[in-house]
Amino acid sequence: MKRRLFSLCVMSLLFFGLAYPAVAPAAPPAAEPHPEIHAAISSLRHAREHLDHAAHDFGGHRVEAIAAIDRALEQLQVCLKYDR
């Protein structure tokens, strides 16, 4: 009788021990990769928007600054593509 009870306990422990990971909650989704690059993209877009609507041309440098921002945004997008 003791042997049967012991076997039942061992089988129960094995069953629940192996079944638990299957019903355990999934891990939270991973954080977005490269948050600094995404923050830089956001900042550059904000700066470009500001320059697009600026009242003056910043001593003739506004057009060149917008072009530099566009090039930087393109490069950052390429960086993110190669990370996949």
Secondary structure, DSSP 8 states (H G I E B T S, - for coil): -HHHHHHHHHHHHHHHHHHHHHHS--------S-HHHHHHHHHHHHHHHHHHT-SS-TTTTHHHHHHHHHHHHHHHHHHHHHH-
